[in-house]
Amino acid sequence: QVQLVESGGGLVQAGGSLRLSCAVSTRTSNLRALAWFRQAPGKEREIVAAITWSVGATFAADSVKGRFTISRDNAKTMVALQMNKLTPKDTAVYYCAASTYYIGNGNYGLPRLYGSWGQGTQVTVSS
């Protein structure tokens, strides 16, 4: 099991930027992927971006590609989501999630593949 704690959410104007962080703590060595999901009111939870833990290969959803960047630190204790050019459609609760599976590009958005979740952090983008 992996413990995840998100931080960095808040209120930002459209066109602005925000950086989310997820502190990662694990007693095992089988962590394979970290991802950011988001869920807006009345909407299904959706994948935002993901990163493999060993190599650092990244995936980003089409809706955020070119605006959001996922990364991890060298010590592999933190994953970040840099969000630029934010719009009101980005308003949601953002969750950090961890998986012990090797996940293909077409499957990053399947919540059942992630065994650990953070509590979520609210991101609100005003117009």
VENCORUR-V168936 format. One line per field, one symbol per residue. burial: I if it has 9 or more other C-alpha atoms within 8 Angstrom, else O. A space follows every 50 residues. Layout:
BEGIN
burial: ???
END
This chain:
BEGIN
burial: OIIIIIOIIOOIIIOIIIIIIIIIOOOOOOIIIIIIIIIIOOOOOOIIII IIIOOIOIOIIOOIIOIIIIIIOOOIIIIIIIIIIIIIOIIIIIIIIIII OOOOOOOIOOOOIIIIIIOIIIIIIIO
END
